[in-house]
């Protein structure tokens, strides 16, 4: 049984300017360097139904968490958390590297996310 048999994972944005876009070229370059070569994605906006479909909804920084809580229906059981809460290195905020020069910010964000996701999955084994 693989990870995809246990978890349904999607990505969604809260800001309009991401909607309909593919990954930023520096993000794709960072993924290729990490050996992730079969990745495709088109950004979509988070919807109210996501709060009923998913058990967890992660944000990367406090602003996103604030916006998610503001959107969450009162009867939704989804847990809203900072993904970095699970980072064993203690880097809680995963900063958006979009406006950085070069790829260093994307590489840092990938490493933070990988550490956080691994820890989250370890803590939530099914």
C-alpha positions as CSV (number, residue, x, y, z in Angstrom):
1,X,0.0,0.0,0.0
2,X,1.5,3.3,-1.1
3,X,1.1,6.8,0.3
4,X,-1.5,7.7,-2.3
5,X,-3.6,4.8,-1.1
6,X,-3.8,6.4,2.4
7,X,-3.9,10.2,1.7
8,X,-5.7,12.5,-0.7
9,X,-3.5,15.6,-1.1
10,X,-4.3,18.7,-3.1
11,X,-2.9,22.2,-3.3
12,X,-4.9,25.3,-3.4
13,X,-4.2,29.1,-3.2
14,X,-6.0,31.8,-1.3
15,X,-4.8,34.6,-3.6
16,X,-6.3,35.2,-7.0
17,X,-3.1,35.8,-8.9
18,X,-2.0,32.2,-8.5
19,X,-5.2,30.7,-10.0
20,X,-4.8,28.9,-13.3
21,X,-1.0,29.2,-13.3
22,X,1.5,26.3,-13.4
23,X,4.5,26.1,-11.1
24,X,7.1,28.9,-11.2
25,X,10.1,27.9,-13.3
26,X,12.5,28.1,-10.2
27,X,10.1,25.8,-8.3
28,X,10.2,23.3,-11.2
29,X,14.0,23.5,-11.4
30,X,14.2,22.9,-7.6
31,X,12.0,19.9,-7.9
32,X,14.0,18.4,-10.8
33,X,17.2,18.9,-8.7
34,X,15.5,16.9,-5.9
35,X,14.7,14.1,-8.4
36,X,11.0,15.0,-8.7
37,X,10.5,15.0,-12.5
38,X,6.9,14.0,-13.2
39,X,5.2,16.9,-11.5
40,X,2.4,19.0,-13.0
41,X,0.0,21.3,-11.3
42,X,-2.4,24.1,-12.1
43,X,-3.2,26.4,-9.2
44,X,-6.8,26.5,-8.0
45,X,-8.5,28.6,-5.3
46,X,-9.4,26.9,-2.1
47,X,-13.2,26.4,-1.8
48,X,-15.6,26.0,1.1
49,X,-16.0,22.4,0.1
50,X,-12.3,21.8,0.9
51,X,-13.1,22.4,4.5
52,X,-15.4,19.4,4.5
53,X,-13.4,17.2,2.1
54,X,-10.1,17.3,4.0
55,X,-9.2,16.5,7.6
56,X,-6.2,18.9,7.6
57,X,-5.6,22.2,5.7
58,X,-2.1,23.5,6.0
59,X,-0.8,27.1,5.5
60,X,2.8,28.2,5.2
61,X,2.6,31.4,7.2
62,X,0.4,33.3,9.7
63,X,-1.4,35.4,7.1
64,X,-2.6,32.2,5.2
65,X,-3.7,30.7,8.5
66,X,-5.6,33.8,9.4
67,X,-7.4,33.8,6.0
68,X,-8.1,30.1,6.3
69,X,-9.8,30.5,9.7
70,X,-11.8,33.4,8.3
71,X,-13.1,31.2,5.5
72,X,-13.7,28.0,7.5
73,X,-17.4,27.2,8.0
74,X,-18.4,26.8,11.7
75,X,-19.5,23.2,11.2
76,X,-16.3,22.1,9.4
77,X,-14.1,19.6,11.2
78,X,-10.9,20.4,9.2
79,X,-7.8,21.1,11.3
80,X,-6.0,24.3,10.1
81,X,-2.3,24.3,11.0
82,X,1.0,25.7,9.9
83,X,2.8,23.0,8.0
84,X,6.0,24.1,9.6
85,X,4.6,23.2,13.0
86,X,5.9,19.7,12.2
87,X,9.4,20.8,11.2
88,X,11.9,19.0,13.5
89,X,14.4,21.8,12.8
90,X,11.9,24.2,14.4
91,X,11.4,26.5,11.3
92,X,7.7,27.1,11.6
93,X,7.2,29.6,8.8
94,X,7.7,28.4,5.3
95,X,8.3,31.7,3.5
96,X,7.1,32.3,0.0
97,X,10.2,32.6,-2.2
98,X,8.3,33.9,-5.3
99,X,9.8,37.4,-5.1
100,X,13.3,36.3,-4.2
101,X,16.2,36.4,-6.7
102,X,17.5,33.0,-7.7
103,X,16.4,29.6,-6.4
104,X,17.8,29.5,-2.9
105,X,14.4,30.4,-1.3
106,X,12.7,27.6,-3.3
107,X,15.3,25.1,-2.2
108,X,14.9,26.2,1.4
109,X,11.1,26.0,1.2
110,X,11.3,22.5,-0.3
111,X,13.5,21.3,2.4
112,X,11.3,22.8,5.1
113,X,8.2,21.2,3.5
114,X,9.8,17.8,3.1
115,X,10.9,17.7,6.8
116,X,7.5,18.9,7.9
117,X,5.5,16.4,5.8
118,X,7.7,13.5,6.8
119,X,7.2,14.3,10.5
120,X,3.5,14.8,10.0
121,X,3.1,11.5,8.2
122,X,5.2,9.7,10.9
123,X,3.0,11.2,13.6
124,X,-0.2,10.3,11.7
125,X,0.4,6.7,10.6
126,X,-2.8,5.0,9.6
